[in-house]
Amino acid sequence: MQASARQISFTDVNVLIYLKTNMKKTVKEMFDLKGRVAIVTGGSRGIGKEMAEGLAEAGASVMLCARRSEWLDETAAEFTMRGFDAAAMTCDVSKPDDVEKLVAATVERFGRLDILINNAGISWGAMPEEMPLEKWQKVMDVNLTGCFLMAQAAGREMLKQGSGSVINITSIAGMTSSANGPFYAGYAASKAGLIGLTRELAASWGRRGIRVNAIAPGFFHSRLADPVLDIYERSIQENNVIPRIGNEGELKGTVVFLASDASSYITGQTIAVDGGMTV
């Protein structure tokens, strides 16, 4: 005689619900960004493009922004051709109106906002006694005030949903200096300030579901770094723990880690990706 199927009891249902809600995620699931939406400032080229690419490869939808459309539209088209869910918008992060429009357009386009990569930045090299005040102020406006404005506007959206990850791209220039240069007081001060802002935002928003961390790259090829790389590459090869300049793609893993559930218990931290330069 064929046994009849046992009816699932109320207790069985509760067990199934418990198992489903408390089951540990696999590593792949922890790094999966499907269904999440990211803004990447300065995302049209260089390390900004690389980090946006990493987020998209992990499944996130991305809104790229830059001050000029020259490389922005090209990068957005490339991402779309590769099957990424991507959009682009020009934005000067030092202008509050631009920032508010960018965040609003992102939410309108994708329906939410989960990740902010504060990458836009500029520099000006000069000895401190010769630094023009207007150049100092411009660097501060973009590198520090711009990051605050972006975090403020994005944070308001993240607070509504009770979750989010802000990743500020600072620099080892905000952590260490050299008597041999390069000499860029405004840049170094802005990046040190951004590390402090990272800690403060993490403390302010941590109990409301938003994590805030920073990445401090060492020397990578970029529009900002290339003018001095020829001068300092030999020194990096001789003195760095890993004796070379960072390779393309070596920031992807860190940014996906900090954006994903793999780092769900990490906030207020600055991770140096510098080949051991700051050891």
Number of C-alpha atoms within 10 A of each C-alpha: 3 4 5 6 6 6 7 8 9 8 9 11 11 11 12 11 12 11 11 10 9 9 9 10 11 10 10 10 13 15 21 21 23 14 11 22 26 27 28 25 29 27 29 27 18 15 23 25 22 19 24 30 23 19 30 24 19 20 18 25 26 28 27 29 27 24 19 14 15 11 13 23 19 14 21 24 14 13 20 13 11 12 10 20 17 26 22 24 20 21 22 19 29 23 15 16 12 18 23 18 14 25 22 17 16 24 16 11 13 18 11 19 27 26 30 27 28 28 25 25 22 16 20 17 16 16 13 12 7 8 15 12 10 9 15 21 13 17 24 24 20 21 29 27 20 24 28 22 21 25 25 15 17 26 25 13 19 24 14 12 14 15 19 27 28 28 26 28 27 31 26 22 23 19 16 11 15 8 6 7 12 17 17 18 21 24 24 23 18 26 24 19 17 25 24 16 21 27 17 14 21 23 16 13 19 17 11 16 16 24 28 29 26 28 25 21 20 20 25 21 17 14 11 15 13 12 11 13 18 10 12 15 15 14 13 18 13 11 13 17 14 14 16 18 19 17 10 13 12 16 20 20 15 17 22 24 16 26 29 21 18 18 17 15 8 14 23 19 17 23 16 20 20 23 18 13 17 15 8
